[in-house]
Amino acid sequence: MSKSKVRFIIVLLEISLLLVQAGLISAKTWHLEKGRDWKALGSAGEDKYLMAAAEIKQLVNTGKTKAVVRALDKLKKDFPGIAGPDLDAFMKAELLFSKGKFAEAAHAYERFLVEFPESRLYEAALDRQFAIATAFLAGQKKPVLKIFKMKGYAEGEGIMERVSDRAGGAPIGVEAALSVAESYENRGKFNEAYLKWSQIHTQWPTGQIGKDALLSMGRCKHAAYKGPKYDAFGLISAKSYYENFKLRYQQDAERFDIDRKVEQINEQLAYKQFSIGRYYQRTGSKQAADFYYRMVLDNWPDSTAAKMAKRNMDKENLRDEKVKNEERKP
């Protein structure tokens, strides 16, 4: 049996479960008669529906695609209570999903969510979009111009953002927001990740989510720093977030090695200023060089950069003394 058929079977079973959860049909107990097929225990109408769903499954098992379509049409005719434009739209998206056409399915679910916000299948469609977005963020490729395929990270992030906006503080909404932040961070997009973690912290400033977001904001600002040739504002921000984390979550500070992270940032800040001083020293601006070297010695006296700054200042002072001595000679 092909993978698409297997997925289709799974989708059919899930549809039945979704309809039960949506209150469109009732769940009943089934038992397996000896040497025979599954039989439902329940009212005649419910039994008939579940048997029809089982028949569709059997048709899918045998690969009779046209028969499956006819059976689905018959199912809707026999049970008009579950039929409607929202179910048709949802089924269309489900069929695309079952074939692994995730990009097309995502658009179909999006249309469903826009057109049928009051449907009992609304949350089921959100779940599907979350599943598709998860696949894209995991590296699933999407077709481009029906010829090439490229990884759908941006597609996945966009879908997750819409799921988060729609679901709000519901578990799936929170999980969607976290997935976007983690995706950015895992791919080295630390500035984008920081902005998303900041948004999450604003929405959920307390509890485990708030704690994780605060730590992640510091981590992303720190990771975004590119070196002494670049602005150090991100380092200052990272240090502030780490210190805030230690203040608010003292028991977790040691576990996340916050003190070491702050010490590393201090070393980086010191080296940044030392690099500026060294530049001025190389260009012959001794006064400016001394200003930055002195800054390193005053602000980060225990840093490696402070030792280098003192060494360079001592060398300059020694050179100046030699020049003065030469000038004093008759």
N, C-alpha and C positions, 0 to 999 in steps of 0.2 A: 504494500500500500504506500502511496506517495506521501511525502510530508504534508502537502497541502490538504490531502484528504484527512489525515490525522488531525491537523489543526481544525478542519471543518467540523469533525466529530466533537472535538473539545468545545468548539464554539456553540454547537447545538445544545450540548449538555449545560453549558454555562447560561445560555439563553433561558432554558427551563428554570434554572436556579434564580436568574434575575427576575423572571416573571413571578416566581414564588415570592421573592423578597419584595417585589413591587406591589404585591397584593392582587395581582391580576389572576392568579390561580392559587390553589391551596396545596401545601405539601402533604403527601400521603406516604404511608409505609408500603414498601414493595417486598414481595418474597418470590423466591425462585422455586417453581414447581419441579418435581423430580423429572428429569429428562425433557423438560419443556422450557419455555421462555419465561422472562420475568412477567409477573402479574401484579397489578396495583391493587391495594386495599383502600377503598374509599367510595365516594359517590360515583354514580354511573358517568356523569359529565366529566368529572375529573379523571376517572379511569380512561375515558375515551380520548381525552387530550393527551395524557401521558403515553398511551398506547400509540397514538398518531406520531408523537415525537420519537418513540422507539422505532416505529416503522421507517421514519425518515433516516434515523441512524443506520438501520439495516440497508437502506438504499445507498447511502453514502459508502458503507462498507463494501458494497459490490460494485462501486464505481458508476452507478446509473445516474449520471448528472441530470439528464432531462427529467427523469422520474422524480429526482429530489425537488426540482423546481415545481413540478406539478403537485407534489405532496405538500410543499409549503403553501402553495396557492389554496389547496383544499383545506389545509389547516386553518387558514384565515377565514375561509368561507364557513367552515363548520363551527368556528368559535369567533363570531363577530365581536364579542365582548372584548377580545384582546386585540382586535384589528383597529387600524387607524393610521393616519399619516405619520404620526410619531414613530409607531412600530415599523412602518415601511422604511422610514429614514434610518432608523436604528439598524434594521436588518441589512440595509444597503452598506452601511459602514462596517457591520460585522462580517459580511461576506468579503469585503476588501481586506479586513484584518486577517481573516482565516487564510487568505491567499498570500499573506506576507507582504501585501502592498501597503506598507505602513504610511508612506507619505500621503497616498490617496485616501487611506482610511482616516488619517488625522484630519484632513480637510472635510471629509464626510461627517465625522463626529462634530467638528466645529460648526458646520451648517446645522446639524441637529440641535446642538446646544443653543445656538442663536434663535432658531425657529421654534423650538419647543422647550422653553425654560420651565414650564409647569409639568412636563411629562414625568411620569413615575420612573422612567428609564434615565432621567437626567444624571443621577449619581453614577449609574452604570457606565454612561458615556464618559464621565469624568475619569472613572477608573481606567477605561480603555485608553484615554489620552495620556494618562500618567504612565501606563505600560509602554505605549509607543515612544513617549519622550525618554523613558528609561533606556529603551533599546537604542535610540539615537545617541544618547549621552554615553552609552557603552561602546560606541564605535560603529553602530549599524549604518550602512551606506544607503543613500537615497538616489534615485535616478535623476539625471540632469539631461534635459533635451532628449530623453528616451534613448540615449546612447551611452553616455558616460555615467559613472556613479561616484559620488563623493560622500565622505562621512558627514552625517547630519547633525553635528553638534549644535549649530545655530538653530536648526529646526527644533531640536529637542529642547533647547533653552527657551525658545519662544513658546512652545506648547506648555512647558512647565510653568512659565510666567502666567499664562492664561488660566491654567488650572489653579494656581495659587490665588490669583485675583478673584476667581469665581468662588473658590471654596473658603477663602478667608482663614479663620482660625480653626477650621475643621482639621482633623489629623492629616488628610490628604493634601490640604492646602499648605500646612506647615512643612510636610515632607517635600512637597514640590519646591518650595522656596529654598529649603536646605539643599536639595539636589542641584539647583542652579548654582548656588554659591560654591558647592564642592566641585562641580564640573569646571567652573572657571579656575579654581585653585589648582585642581589636578592637572590642568593644561597650561599652567604657568601664567595665566592671565590674572595677576595678583591685584592690579588696580580695579578691574571689574569685580573680582571676588570681594575685595574690601568694600566696595559700594554695596554689594548685595548683602554681605554680613552686617553692614551698618544699618541697612534697611530692616533686616531681620531683628537686630537688637532694638531698633526703635519700636517695632511692632510687639515684640515679646522681650522686654528688658529684664525680666526676672525668671527664676526657675532654671532648669537645665539648659533650655534654649538660649536664654540670656547670657548664661555663663559661657557656653560654647561660642556664642557670637562675639562676646568681648575678647576672648582669647584669640579667636580667629582674626579679628580686626587687627590686633597687634601682630599676629603672625604674618598676615598679608602685607601690612605696611613694611614690616621688617624685610620680608622676602623681595619686595619691589625695589629696594635700594640697589642701585647698579654700581656703586663704587664712589671713590673720593672725587672723581671728576664731575659728579652730578650733585644736585641739590640734596641737602641732608634733612629737609623738613620731614620726610617720611620716617626717618630714624627717630626724630624727636617725638613724632606721633606714636610710633610703635612703643617707645619707652613709656610714654604716658599711659597707653592702654595696658601694658604689662604691670606697671605700678598700681594702676587702678584695680586690676585683677587681683594682685597680691593683697591689696587693702580690703577688698570685698570678700575674697575667698582664700583666706590664709591657709586653711587646711589643704587646699589644692595647689597652692603656690609651689610647694616643694616637689609635689608629684610631677608638675609640668616644668620644673627646673627654671622658674621665673628669674631667680637671682642670677643664674648663669647667663640667661638671655639679656638681662639688663646690663650685666658686665660686658658682654660682647658688644652691645650697642655703644656703651661708653668708649670702648676701644675704637670702634669705627668712627665715632664722633671726634675723638682725639686725633685719629690719623687723618681725618678730613681736614682739620685745622692745621695739623702739621704739614700736610701736602701744600696748603696755601702758603705757609711760611717758607717752605723749601722753594716754591716757585719764585717768591720775591727775592730770596737769597740768591738764586741762580741769575736773576735779572739785575742784581746789584743794588736792590732796594733794601738795605740793611735795616732801616728803621721799621719798615713794614714787616719784614721777616721776624724781627725781634718781637713785634706786637703779637703776631700769631703764635710764635713759640712760647711767649710768656702766657698767653691765653691757655695753651695746652698744659703748661706747668701749674697754673692756678686752678684750672677746672678739673683736670684729670691727672693729679700728681703721681698716681700709682700705675699709670698706663705705660705700655711699651712706647707709645708715641712720645710721652713725656721724657723718657730716657733719651730718645733720639733727638728731641728738641734741645735738651740740655747739652748733649754732645755737640750738636751743630753750633749752638751759641758759644760754647767753650772754644771751639775751633776758631770761630770768627773773632772772639775776644783775644785769643792768642795771636792771631794774625795781625789784629789791630795793634797789639802791644809791640810786636816785632817791627811794624812800620814806624811806630812812634820812636822806638829805640834807635832805628836807623836814622831817623830825622834828627835825633839829638846828637849824633856823632859829629865831631868837628870836621 
